[in-house]
Amino acid sequence: MKVKIPVWQLKENISGVHIDRINHAFISSLFDDISKLHRNDHFICVMLISGNAELQVDFKNARIAPEKLAFLFPGQIQQAVKFDNADGWILFLDNKLVDEHARMMIEDSLVKGPLLSLSAPDFLWFNRYFELLFQTYNDHTLGSLHKPAVNAFVAPGVYKIASAFQANTDAGSGHHSQRSIELTKKFKRLVRKHYRDLKKPGDYAGLMSFSLSYLNDTIKSVTGFTTSYFIQQEMLREGQRLLCYTDLSIKEIATYLGYEDPKYFNRMFTKLAAISPGRFRNNFKTQKKLP
C-alpha cells in the first residue's frame, strides 16, 4: 500500500536559509496553514521576544515564552495552536546547514522536548544574532556577496544552539559521571536506530556489553525514565505519524514497527497514548475536515 506523507519544503530561501520576524502580519498570513498538522523537510528555530505561543510537536504541546527557544527537527509532526501577542524570530534552515556534530549534540541533549531555556545573556545574544542575520538577509546591496554573507552567519547560530542544549544537559546531569552521561547518549542513539527490531531493554544491554540491571539503573538515574520508556516512546511517535499520514492498516503499521501480534501493538499504543490507534486516526481525520 502506498505511503503518503505530506512534507513542506523550504521555499523562498537564500542558499537554504530563510528568516522572518514573527508579528501580527506574519501570523495572520500563515496561521491557516501552520495551524494544520504538517511535517517539514528542514529545521526550524523559534524565539519570542514578547508574548507567547503554543505549538504541538509530535503530538505533545510546547509552550514558547520569552527566554525559551524552540528547535524543531525535519520529519517531526508540527502544528501551531495559538499565538498571543507574539513578537520574535523564526529561522528556517536546510538540512545541509546543520552538521552532524551539532545535530548529535542537540539530539543527545537530555532536555525533554524541543524547548531550550535560555540564560539572560544567551537570550540577548540570540536576539542580536537574529537581528543581524535578518538585516543581512534583506540587504540586497551586497550584490554577488549576498548569498555567501547570509551563509556565513548560519554556523555561529547553529553552534550556539548546540552549545546551549549541551549546557542544559551538563547542568541537568549534576552529580552524574561523564561515563553515565555518555552511556545514556549511546543508548538513546541505539534506540532511535533499532527500535523497530529491538524491543527489550536486554537487547540494548547486550549491544552495549552491560548487564541489564546496570543499564536500567544508569538510564533511570540520569534521565528519570526507564529504558523501556525510551523504546516505547520511539515506537509511539512513529506509530502516530503512520496513523496520521499513511493509508496503512493498523495491522500493517504493527508489522512495520516490528510487532508480530497486532493486538499487542493495539494494547501497547492504547496504554501509552490513552487512546486506541483506531480512535487516534479517526480523531485526526475529523480534525483535518474542520474548517
C-alpha positions in Angstrom: 0.0 0.0 0.0 1.4 3.4 -0.9 2.6 5.6 1.9 1.5 9.2 1.7 3.4 11.6 4.0 3.0 15.3 3.1 6.1 17.2 3.7 6.6 21.0 3.5 9.7 22.1 1.6 11.8 25.1 2.3 10.9 27.7 -0.3 11.9 31.4 -0.9 15.3 30.9 0.7 18.8 32.1 0.2 21.1 29.0 0.0 18.9 27.1 2.4 18.3 29.9 4.8 15.1 31.9 5.5 14.5 34.2 8.4 11.4 36.2 9.3 10.0 38.4 12.0 7.1 36.9 14.0 4.5 39.6 14.4 0.8 40.1 13.8 1.2 40.4 10.0 3.3 37.2 9.8 1.0 35.2 11.9 -2.2 36.4 10.1 -0.7 35.5 6.7 0.3 31.9 7.7 -1.8 30.8 10.6 -4.4 29.0 8.4 -1.6 26.8 7.0 0.6 26.3 10.0 -2.4 25.5 12.3 -2.9 22.3 10.3 -0.8 19.3 11.2 2.3 19.0 8.8 5.9 17.9 8.6 8.9 19.9 7.3 12.0 18.7 5.4 14.1 21.3 7.2 15.0 22.7 10.7 13.0 25.5 12.3 14.1 27.7 15.2 11.6 30.0 17.0 12.4 32.6 19.7 9.9 35.1 21.1 10.9 38.5 22.5 7.5 39.1 23.9 4.1 37.3 24.1 3.7 33.6 23.9 2.9 30.8 21.6 1.7 27.2 21.8 2.8 24.5 19.3 2.1 20.8 19.0 5.2 18.8 18.2 4.9 15.1 17.7 1.5 15.3 19.4 2.9 17.0 22.5 2.3 20.6 23.5 5.2 23.0 23.6 4.6 26.5 25.1 7.1 29.1 23.9 7.6 32.2 26.0 10.5 34.8 26.1 13.8 33.3 27.1 12.7 30.0 25.6 13.9 28.8 22.2 12.2 26.1 20.2 14.3 24.0 17.8 12.3 21.6 15.5 13.8 18.8 13.5 12.8 17.6 10.0 10.1 15.0 10.0 8.5 16.0 13.2 4.8 16.5 13.1 4.0 20.1 13.9 1.0 22.3 14.3 0.6 25.9 15.6 -2.1 26.0 18.2 -2.1 29.7 19.1 -0.1 33.0 19.3 -0.8 35.5 22.0 0.7 39.0 21.2 3.7 37.2 19.9 6.7 39.1 18.7 10.0 37.4 17.8 12.0 35.5 15.2 11.6 32.3 13.1 14.6 30.8 11.3 14.3 28.1 8.7 17.5 26.0 7.9 18.1 23.4 5.2 19.4 20.1 6.5 22.8 20.6 5.0 23.5 23.6 7.1 23.3 21.7 10.4 26.3 19.5 10.5 26.3 16.0 12.1 28.3 17.1 15.2 25.9 19.9 16.1 22.9 17.7 15.3 24.1 14.9 17.6 24.7 17.4 20.4 21.1 18.6 20.2 19.6 15.1 19.8 21.7 13.8 22.7 20.5 16.6 25.0 18.7 15.4 28.0 16.3 18.4 27.7 12.8 16.9 27.4 11.2 18.1 24.1 12.1 20.8 21.7 12.3 23.8 24.1 15.5 25.2 25.4 15.7 27.5 28.4 18.0 30.5 27.7 20.0 32.4 30.2 19.6 36.2 30.1 23.0 36.7 28.3 22.1 33.9 25.8 18.7 35.5 25.2 20.3 38.8 24.5 22.9 37.1 22.2 20.2 35.3 20.1 18.2 38.5 19.8 21.1 40.4 18.5 22.1 37.4 16.2 18.7 37.2 14.6 18.5 40.9 14.2 21.8 41.0 12.3 21.0 37.9 10.3 17.6 39.4 9.3 19.3 42.7 8.2 21.9 40.8 6.2 19.2 38.5 4.7 17.4 41.6 3.4 20.5 43.6 2.4 20.5 43.3 -1.4 23.2 46.0 -1.7 25.6 43.1 -1.1 25.2 42.0 -4.7 27.0 38.8 -5.6 28.2 38.5 -2.0 24.6 38.4 -0.6 24.4 34.5 -0.5 27.8 33.9 0.9 27.2 36.6 3.5 24.0 35.0 4.6 25.5 31.5 4.7 28.5 32.8 6.8 26.0 33.8 9.5 24.5 30.4 9.9 27.3 28.4 11.6 27.6 30.7 14.7 23.8 30.4 15.3 23.8 26.6 14.8 26.8 26.1 17.1 25.4 28.5 19.7 22.1 26.5 19.8 24.0 23.2 20.0 26.2 24.5 22.8 23.2 25.9 24.7 21.5 22.5 24.5 24.7 20.9 25.7 25.0 23.4 28.6 21.4 22.5 29.7 22.4 18.8 29.6 25.5 19.5 31.7 23.5 21.5 34.2 20.9 18.8 34.4 23.4 16.0 34.8 24.6 17.4 38.1 26.2 14.7 40.1 26.2 12.1 37.3 29.5 10.9 36.0 30.7 11.5 32.4 30.6 7.8 31.9 26.9 7.7 32.8 26.1 10.6 30.6 27.9 9.0 27.6 26.2 5.7 28.2 22.8 7.4 28.2 23.6 9.2 24.9 24.7 6.0 23.3 21.6 4.1 24.5 19.3 6.8 23.0 21.1 6.7 19.7 20.8 2.9 19.5 17.1 3.1 20.3 16.5 5.6 17.5 18.3 3.2 15.2 16.9 -0.1 16.3 13.5 0.4 18.0 11.7 -1.5 15.2 13.8 -4.6 15.7 14.8 -4.5 19.3 12.0 -4.1 21.8 13.5 -5.3 25.1 15.9 -3.4 27.3 18.0 -6.6 27.5 18.7 -6.3 23.7 20.3 -3.0 24.2 22.2 -4.1 27.3 23.7 -6.9 25.1 24.6 -4.5 22.3 26.4 -2.2 24.8 28.0 -5.1 26.7 26.5 -4.1 30.0 24.3 -6.0 32.4 20.6 -5.2 32.2 20.5 -4.0 35.8 23.4 -1.7 35.3 21.9 -0.2 32.1 18.5 0.2 33.7 19.9 1.8 36.9 22.1 4.2 34.9 19.4 5.4 32.5 16.9 5.9 35.3 19.4 7.8 37.4 20.4 10.2 34.6 17.0 10.8 32.9 14.4 9.8 35.5 12.9 7.4 33.0 13.3 3.7 32.4 14.9 2.1 29.4 11.5 0.7 28.4 10.1 4.3 28.3 12.5 5.4 25.5 11.9 2.3 23.4 8.1 2.7 23.8 8.1 6.4 23.1 10.1 5.9 19.8 7.5 3.4 18.7 4.6 5.6 19.8 5.9 8.6 17.8 6.4 6.7 14.6 3.1 4.9 15.1 1.3 8.2 15.5 2.9 9.5 12.3 2.0 6.5 10.3 -1.6 6.6 11.6 -2.0 10.2 10.5 -0.1 10.2 7.2 -0.4 6.8 5.6 -3.1 4.5 4.4 -1.5 1.6 6.1 -3.9 -0.6 8.1 -3.3 -0.9 11.9 -2.1 -4.4 11.3 0.4 -3.2 8.6 1.7 -0.5 10.9 2.1 -3.0 13.7 4.1 -5.2 11.4 6.2 -2.3 10.1 7.1 -1.4 13.7 8.1 -4.9 14.5 5.1 -6.3 16.3 4.0 -9.8 15.1 0.8 -9.6 17.1 -1.3 -6.5 16.1 -3.5 -6.9 19.2 -0.4 -6.5 21.4 0.5 -3.4 19.4 -3.0 -2.1 19.9 -2.8 -2.6 23.7 0.6 -1.0 23.9 -0.4 2.0 21.9 -3.6 2.5 23.9 -1.7 2.2 27.2 0.9 4.9 26.1 -1.4 7.3 24.3 -4.5 6.8 26.4 -6.4 6.2 23.1 -6.7 3.3 20.7 -4.9 3.5 17.3 -8.2 3.5 15.5 -9.7 6.3 17.5 -6.4 8.3 17.2 -6.6 8.0 13.4 -10.3 8.9 13.3 -9.8 11.9 15.5 -7.0 13.2 13.2 -9.2 12.7 10.1 -12.0 14.5 11.8 -9.7 17.4 12.7 -8.5 17.7 9.1 -12.0 18.1 7.9 -12.8 21.0 10.2 -12.8 24.5 8.5 
